Structures are given as C-alpha cells and as structure tokens.
Amino acid sequence: MNVCVGQFRLFLYMAGTATACTAAVLFLCGKLLEPGLRLYLPLAEPWIMAAGSICIAGLGCLYGLLWLCTYADWFRGHTIQFFLRSYLRVLFPLVRMQGTLMGKKTAVCDAYIYFMNHLVLRRHLQFQPRRVLLLAPHCLQWDKCPHKITRNIANCHQCGQCPIGDILSMTQAMGIPFAVATGGTLARQIVKDTRPEIVVAIACERDLISGMEDIAPMPVLGLLNERPNGPCFNTGVDLTALRNLLQMITGENYECT
C-alpha cells in the first residue's frame, strides 16, 4: 500500500488552517483581556500575556513538527511521537469540524487515515507475522451466512460469498492472526488478549479513527472498507491493497492464487 502525499495533502492543509485559527483566537482573546488584566492584575498581566504568546508559538512549532515528521525519517523518537499524538488528538476534531462545514467530512477523515498510515510506514517498521493482528469488521461477512465467526474465525467455511474466506486464506498462508469484531469493545478486548506489536484494521472512517486513538501508542494501519450496499452491510475490501500492506510490514511475500 503506497501512501502518497496527494492522499493526505488535504489533511495537512486543513490542519494548518485549524492551527492558524486557534492561534488567531488566542491572540484576539489576549488583546481583549489585556486592558482588564493591566487594570486589575497588573503584576500577573505580563505573565499571562507571555503564557499566551508561548502557546501561540507552540502551536506553530507543533504544526512545523507535523510537516517534519511527514518527510524526515529521523523524527522517530518516543518523545516526539508523544507530542505529535497529543497535538493530533486535539487538532483532528477541529479539522473534522472544518470538513463538515465545507461538506468534505468524509474526505477529511480519509485523508487523516492516510496520514496516520504514512507516519507508521515512514518508520520502516518490520514485524514477525505472529506479532501482527489483522482486525476486520463483522459487516464484511455475508449477511445470510449461518456461521458465527466473531469468536472463532475458523468457523468460516470459505464459501466465497464474502471476502472473509479470502482474507482467512491469506493470513493463514502468512501466519498472521486474524479476528473479526462486532464493534469497538470486542476489538479492544481482542487486542488486549492477543497483545500484538502492530494492528492492521479494516473498517469505516469513524471506527478506524476511534480505534487508532484507543490503542495508541501501538502502531495501527487502517484500510478503509468498501460499501457498495451502504454502511455496515455486506461490505468489501481491496484484497490486493491488504496483501501489499501485510507484505510491507512483515517482509513476507504472498501472491493470491
């Protein structure tokens, strides 16, 4: 899965807008409060204004860090990753709000997922297949299938009516644990029980983003599902993209037959 800058450029630009707007609001609040602070809290006024200036400068630095982490391989330290995750956790709701107002909410969410994937892939991490967990949503299963696979994926009869059988065949060949979850609670429980080093998740935008936030700092790679019949019903997945993604993080080579 080759994530190019064009796939997440929208998020970077809107992140810049959100950062600039937040800095502008802080600046305007400071200017509005300055006369009152000078009158009633003359000793504290310089410190409060200085704190506001530091916050504005910090926002600019964090946005710069966002760009540096996008392109520079040497920004991989745990401290830098912590600050970047904290910044993104606060920033993304503002970016999503912008996207909603512009009628581009889905596009913004997609761009954010591509960006988060890029940050993980940029670190050139490689894992043993058994330390990878592939999580898929229950809606990938054919709605008329009589077999329950959420507790035991081996119950899949690989009949070809849905992608689950092909994914199971792929993960068995590569030695990668594979599980199907009905929702976020079960997904978190599976991650806790399996204790992988990286999670590859197939889901819609909302579930992928919440899942990435829930299990941070563990690296997560998200692959959007396909929804030809609408959300949460007989969904699909790009098997070639999934195979390429798994090969990239394990170094294994598997070709569909």
C-alpha positions as CSV (number, residue, x, y, z in Angstrom):
1,M,0.0,0.0,0.0
2,N,1.9,3.0,-1.3
3,V,0.6,6.1,0.6
4,C,1.5,9.2,-1.5
5,V,1.4,12.7,-0.3
6,G,-1.6,13.5,-2.5
7,Q,-3.8,11.2,-0.4
8,F,-3.3,13.2,2.8
9,R,-2.5,16.7,1.5
10,L,-6.0,17.8,2.3
11,F,-5.4,17.0,6.0
12,L,-2.1,18.8,6.1
13,Y,-3.6,22.0,4.6
14,M,-6.7,21.9,6.8
15,A,-4.5,21.2,9.9
16,G,-2.6,24.4,9.0
17,T,-5.9,26.3,8.8
18,A,-7.1,24.9,12.1
19,T,-3.8,25.8,13.8
20,A,-3.8,29.3,12.4
21,C,-7.4,29.9,13.5
22,T,-6.7,28.6,17.0
23,A,-3.6,30.9,17.2
24,A,-5.7,33.8,16.0
25,V,-8.4,33.2,18.6
26,L,-5.8,33.1,21.4
27,F,-4.2,36.3,20.1
28,L,-7.6,38.1,19.9
29,C,-8.5,36.9,23.4
30,G,-5.2,38.2,24.7
31,K,-5.8,41.6,23.2
32,L,-9.4,41.7,24.6
33,L,-8.2,40.7,28.1
34,E,-5.1,42.8,28.2
35,P,-6.7,46.2,29.3
36,G,-8.6,44.4,32.1
37,L,-5.6,42.5,33.2
38,R,-3.4,45.6,33.2
39,L,-6.0,47.4,35.3
40,Y,-7.0,44.7,37.9
41,L,-4.0,42.3,37.8
42,P,-1.0,44.5,36.8
43,L,1.5,42.1,38.3
44,A,0.1,39.0,36.7
45,E,-0.6,40.6,33.3
46,P,2.9,40.2,31.8
47,W,3.0,36.6,32.8
48,I,-0.4,35.8,31.4
49,M,0.3,37.5,28.1
50,A,3.7,35.7,27.9
51,A,1.9,32.4,28.5
52,G,-0.4,33.2,25.6
53,S,2.5,34.1,23.4
54,I,4.2,30.8,24.3
55,C,1.0,28.9,23.5
56,I,0.8,30.6,20.1
57,A,4.4,29.9,19.3
58,G,4.0,26.3,20.5
59,L,1.1,25.8,18.0
60,G,3.4,27.0,15.2
61,C,6.1,24.6,16.3
62,L,3.8,21.7,16.5
63,Y,2.5,22.3,13.0
64,G,6.1,22.5,11.9
65,L,6.7,19.2,13.6
66,L,3.8,17.7,11.7
67,W,5.5,18.6,8.4
68,L,8.9,17.4,9.6
69,C,7.5,14.0,10.7
70,T,5.8,13.7,7.3
71,Y,9.1,13.9,5.4
72,A,12.0,13.4,7.8
73,D,13.0,9.9,8.7
74,W,15.0,11.0,11.7
75,F,11.9,12.2,13.6
76,R,11.1,8.9,15.2
77,G,11.8,9.3,18.9
78,H,9.3,8.4,21.6
79,T,9.1,12.0,22.9
80,I,8.5,13.4,19.5
81,Q,5.8,10.8,18.8
82,F,4.1,11.6,22.1
83,F,3.9,15.3,21.3
84,L,2.7,14.6,17.8
85,R,0.0,12.2,19.0
86,S,-1.2,14.7,21.6
87,Y,-1.3,17.5,19.0
88,L,-3.2,15.4,16.5
89,R,-5.7,14.3,19.2
90,V,-6.6,17.9,19.9
91,L,-6.2,19.1,16.3
92,F,-8.3,16.5,14.4
93,P,-11.7,17.4,15.9
94,L,-11.1,21.0,14.7
95,V,-10.1,19.7,11.2
96,R,-13.2,17.5,11.1
97,M,-15.4,20.4,12.0
98,Q,-13.9,22.4,9.1
99,G,-14.6,19.5,6.8
100,T,-18.2,19.3,8.0
101,L,-18.7,23.0,7.3
102,M,-17.2,22.6,3.9
103,G,-19.1,19.4,3.0
104,K,-15.9,17.4,3.0
105,K,-16.1,15.5,6.2
106,T,-15.6,12.1,4.6
107,A,-12.7,13.3,2.5
108,V,-11.0,14.8,5.6
109,C,-11.4,11.6,7.6
110,D,-10.0,9.6,4.7
111,A,-7.0,12.0,4.4
112,Y,-6.4,11.7,8.2
113,I,-6.3,7.9,8.0
114,Y,-3.9,8.0,5.0
115,F,-1.7,10.5,7.0
116,M,-1.6,8.2,10.1
117,N,-0.7,5.3,7.9
118,H,2.1,7.3,6.3
119,L,3.5,8.1,9.8
120,V,3.7,4.4,10.6
121,L,5.1,3.3,7.3
122,R,7.6,6.1,7.3
123,R,9.2,4.5,10.3
124,H,10.1,1.4,8.2
125,L,9.0,-1.0,10.9
126,Q,9.1,-4.7,10.3
127,F,7.3,-7.4,12.4
128,Q,7.2,-11.1,12.6
129,P,3.8,-12.2,11.2
130,R,2.7,-13.7,14.5
131,R,3.2,-10.3,16.1
132,V,0.7,-8.7,13.7
133,L,-3.0,-8.7,14.3
134,L,-5.5,-8.2,11.4
135,L,-8.9,-6.9,12.6
136,A,-11.9,-6.9,10.3
137,P,-15.5,-5.7,11.0
138,H,-18.4,-8.1,11.2
139,C,-20.1,-6.4,8.2
140,L,-17.6,-8.0,5.8
141,Q,-19.4,-11.3,6.4
142,W,-22.2,-12.2,4.1
143,D,-25.4,-11.3,5.9
144,K,-27.1,-14.6,5.2
145,C,-24.1,-16.7,6.5
146,P,-25.2,-19.1,9.2
147,H,-21.7,-19.4,10.8
148,K,-20.6,-17.3,13.7
149,I,-17.0,-16.2,13.2
150,T,-16.6,-13.4,15.7
151,R,-15.4,-15.7,18.4
152,N,-13.7,-18.2,16.2
153,I,-12.6,-17.3,12.7
154,A,-12.0,-21.0,11.9
155,N,-15.8,-21.4,11.7
156,C,-15.6,-19.7,8.3
157,H,-16.3,-22.2,5.5
158,Q,-14.7,-20.1,2.9
159,C,-17.7,-20.4,0.5
160,G,-16.7,-17.3,-1.5
161,Q,-19.8,-15.3,-0.7
162,C,-17.8,-12.6,1.1
163,P,-14.1,-11.6,1.5
164,I,-13.7,-13.3,4.9
165,G,-12.7,-16.6,3.3
166,D,-10.0,-15.0,1.0
167,I,-8.6,-13.0,4.0
168,L,-8.5,-16.1,6.1
169,S,-6.6,-18.0,3.4
170,M,-4.2,-15.1,3.0
171,T,-3.5,-14.7,6.8
172,Q,-3.1,-18.5,7.3
173,A,-0.5,-18.6,4.5
174,M,1.4,-15.7,6.1
175,G,1.0,-16.8,9.7
176,I,-0.8,-13.7,10.7
177,P,-3.5,-13.8,13.4
178,F,-6.9,-12.7,12.1
179,A,-10.0,-11.8,14.0
180,V,-13.5,-10.4,13.3
181,A,-15.1,-7.9,15.7
182,T,-18.6,-6.7,16.0
183,G,-17.6,-3.4,17.5
184,G,-15.0,-1.3,19.3
185,T,-15.5,-3.1,22.7
186,L,-14.8,-6.5,21.3
187,A,-12.0,-5.1,19.1
188,R,-10.2,-3.7,22.1
189,Q,-10.7,-7.0,24.0
190,I,-9.1,-8.9,21.1
191,V,-6.1,-6.5,21.1
192,K,-5.7,-6.9,24.8
193,D,-5.9,-10.7,24.6
194,T,-3.7,-11.0,21.5
195,R,-1.1,-8.4,22.6
196,P,0.3,-7.7,19.1
197,E,3.0,-5.3,18.2
198,I,1.0,-3.7,15.4
199,V,-2.6,-3.8,14.3
200,V,-3.9,-3.7,10.7
201,A,-7.6,-2.8,10.8
202,I,-10.3,-2.8,8.2
203,A,-13.2,-0.6,8.9
204,C,-15.1,2.6,8.1
205,E,-13.6,6.0,8.8
206,R,-15.3,6.5,12.1
207,D,-14.2,3.1,13.6
208,L,-10.7,3.4,12.2
209,I,-10.1,6.8,13.7
210,S,-11.5,5.9,17.1
211,G,-9.5,2.6,17.1
212,M,-6.3,4.4,16.3
213,E,-6.9,6.7,19.2
214,D,-7.9,3.9,21.6
215,I,-4.8,1.8,21.3
216,A,-2.2,4.5,20.8
217,P,0.8,4.4,21.1
218,M,0.6,1.0,19.5
219,P,1.1,1.5,15.7
220,V,-2.1,1.0,13.7
221,L,-2.5,0.8,9.9
222,G,-6.0,1.4,8.6
223,L,-7.6,0.1,5.4
224,L,-11.0,1.6,4.5
225,N,-13.7,-0.9,3.7
226,E,-15.8,-0.7,0.5
227,R,-19.5,-0.1,0.9
228,P,-21.4,-0.9,-2.3
229,N,-24.6,-1.7,-0.3
230,G,-24.3,1.2,2.2
231,P,-22.6,1.2,5.6
232,C,-22.4,-1.9,7.8
233,F,-24.0,-4.2,5.3
234,N,-22.2,-6.7,3.1
235,T,-19.1,-4.5,2.8
236,G,-15.9,-5.4,0.9
237,V,-12.2,-4.7,1.0
238,D,-9.4,-4.3,-1.6
239,L,-7.6,-7.6,-1.2
240,T,-4.6,-6.5,-3.2
241,A,-4.1,-3.4,-1.1
242,L,-4.5,-5.6,2.1
243,R,-1.9,-8.1,0.8
244,N,0.5,-5.4,-0.1
245,L,0.1,-3.8,3.3
246,L,0.8,-7.0,5.1
247,Q,3.8,-7.8,2.9
248,M,5.2,-4.4,3.6
249,I,5.2,-4.7,7.4
250,T,6.2,-8.4,7.6
251,G,8.7,-8.7,4.7
252,E,6.7,-11.8,3.6
253,N,5.7,-12.4,0.0
254,Y,2.3,-13.9,-0.7
255,E,0.5,-14.0,-4.0
256,C,-3.2,-14.7,-4.3
257,T,-3.9,-17.9,-6.2
